[in-house]
Amino acid sequence: SQTIHQWPATLVQPVGSPLSLECTVEGTSNPNLYWYRQAAGRGLQLLFYSVGIGQISSEVPQNLSASRPQDRQFILSSKKLLLSDSGFYLCAWSVLTLYFGSGTRLTVV
Amino acid sequence: AQTVTQSQPEMSVQEAETVTLSCTYDTSESDYYLFWYKQPPSRQMILVIRQEAYKQQNATENRFSVNFQKAAKSFSLKISDSQLGDAAMYFCAYRSARLAGGSEKLVFGKGTKLTVNP
């Protein structure tokens, strides 16, 4: 069966520091991959999605970037974090239905 | 663009009773999918139920069922025999049947926080 792994679970980073969140999927090939952000415990905002290696689409302009170096690996990055980057980040994969990882709670201080 | 509206920020229900969460959506498409996701305090997003717009029959998963009214663009979730473990945020979501750029992007509502009282 398919599983999705996301880490770390919790992260506290100072303003201006870099960020790297990683997500991997097992049990499937060439999945569509997504990064969502959930601010203030409410709605989900799609940040990036990828339909294949090296193919990244950005939904909103922001301080973050994404990369897909391998078929089942999706990375969310930032060179310099802002306070407004704090939130709960969820990685997901889809085949007709979206399945989520366990999330990363990022606090920028 | 499609939008999803959940008009109830918070709901509460007594254990063992039934509760209905509302969701409406706006779209000009005729073929799409609708979902309910549950987010418990652990914040893991869990798929509860899925409905294909071309199906007239309402989807059911154990104690969870939906009332899908395509003409009214309404998609409510009914939880029967509510349990303490049902306490969570519930999100309604829409996905077009057409793949936009090859992806299956979902549009989410803002969620309804469900409290289950013992």
Interface residues (C-beta under 8 A of the other chain):
Chain A: N32 Y34 Q38 G41 R42 G43 L44 L46 Y49 S50 V51 G52 S57 F88 L90 A92 S94 V95 L96 T97 L98 Y99 F100 S102 G103 R105
Chain B: Y33 F35 Y37 S42 R43 Q44 M45 I46 L47 R50 M89 F91 A93 R95 G101 G102 S103 E104 K105 L106 F108 G109 K110 G111
